Amino acid sequence: MTNSPQSLNEPVSRRRSGRWQLIGLLALVIGPMVLATAMFYGRFWIPEGRSYHGELIGGRVSLEQLGVPFVAGKGWQLLVSAPQACAEDCQQLIYLARQIHIGTGREASRVNHAVALARPLSSELNEQLLKEYPQLLRYTLNPDAYGRELPDNPAPQLWIVDPLGNLVLRYPQETNGKDVLNDLRQLMKISNIG
């Protein structure tokens, strides 16, 4: 029995075909991971659009780094930080935080609103806040730690804080409450932590 040259080449061509199939399969599986890693570190082809309205902090800063003591078990927080005296702009943000809290509706038990103050309130303002915002949590703010995280920014800020005490989003004084509410709802919807 003699083998023809055509029958000897057949297994070689099958092996080559099998190798190309294996290379193609590996490229299909590993290629997207390599491309995604290159996009992340090379900062190219990253979409400019975003679905949130505030400034994303993304877990790089905790409440304690900001100068606010963290109390576990408080859920999501709408925190107003006031590194100076709590003037009218600070009071507006406190009002906005409460309105957003109310706006969460049936999810309101997962959220609270709070204020972190660097300076004590006047007795008149303290009485007013106790009367108008009985559920408002109060924290002391360390102005030195706050200044390290936010240098040259003495204005009051509104923050969304996750249940682990990480700052997630920051909003300036002139923020739109609906935008904050939409961001908070989205975070609570996708969150597994509270």
Residue pairs with C-beta under 8 A, 6 or more apart in sequence:
38 44
39 45
39 46
50 56
51 186
52 169
52 183
52 186
53 169
53 171
53 175
53 176
53 179
53 180
53 182
53 183
54 160
54 169
54 170
54 171
54 175
54 179
54 180
54 183
55 169
55 170
55 171
56 168
56 169
57 159
57 166
57 167
57 168
57 169
57 170
58 168
59 162
59 166
59 167
59 168
61 149
61 166
61 167
62 70
62 165
62 166
62 167
63 69
63 70
63 79
63 161
63 165
63 166
63 167
64 70
64 145
64 165
65 145
65 149
66 81
66 116
66 141
66 145
66 146
66 149
66 150
66 167
67 116
67 141
67 142
67 143
67 144
67 145
67 146
67 149
68 79
68 81
68 116
68 139
68 140
68 141
68 142
69 139
69 140
70 165
71 137
71 139
72 165
73 163
74 112
74 114
74 137
74 163
75 109
75 110
75 111
75 112
75 163
75 194
76 110
76 111
76 112
76 160
76 161
76 162
76 163
76 184
76 187
76 188
76 191
76 194
77 111
77 112
77 113
77 114
77 137
77 159
77 160
77 161
78 97
78 100
78 101
78 111
78 112
78 113
78 114
78 158
78 159
78 160
78 161
78 180
78 184
79 97
79 113
79 114
79 115
79 116
79 139
79 158
79 159
79 160
79 161
80 90
80 93
80 94
80 97
80 113
80 114
80 115
80 116
80 156
80 157
80 158
80 159
81 115
81 116
81 141
81 146
81 156
81 157
81 159
82 90
82 115
82 116
82 117
82 118
82 119
82 141
82 156
83 118
83 141
83 143
83 146
83 147
83 150
83 153
83 154
83 156
84 118
84 119
84 154
84 156
85 119
86 94
86 115
86 117
86 119
86 121
86 125
86 156
89 155
89 156
89 173
90 115
90 156
91 125
92 173
93 156
93 157
93 158
93 173
94 113
94 115
94 129
94 133
94 136
96 158
96 175
96 177
96 180
97 113
97 114
97 115
97 158
98 113
98 133
98 135
98 136
99 177
100 113
100 177
100 180
100 181
100 184
101 108
101 111
101 112
101 113
101 135
102 108
103 177
103 181
104 110
104 111
104 181
104 184
104 185
104 188
107 185
107 188
110 188
110 194
111 184
111 188
112 135
112 137
113 133
113 135
113 136
113 137
114 136
114 137
114 138
114 139
115 129
115 136
115 137
115 138
115 139
116 138
116 139
116 140
116 141
117 138
117 139
117 140
117 141
118 140
118 141
118 142
118 143
118 146
121 129
129 136
150 157
155 172
155 173
156 173
157 170
157 171
157 172
157 173
158 170
158 171
158 172
158 173
158 175
158 180
159 167
159 168
159 169
159 170
159 171
160 167
160 168
160 169
160 180
160 183
160 184
160 187
161 167
161 168
162 168
162 187
162 191
162 193
162 194
163 191
163 193
163 194
164 193
168 187
169 180
169 183
169 187
171 179
171 180
188 194
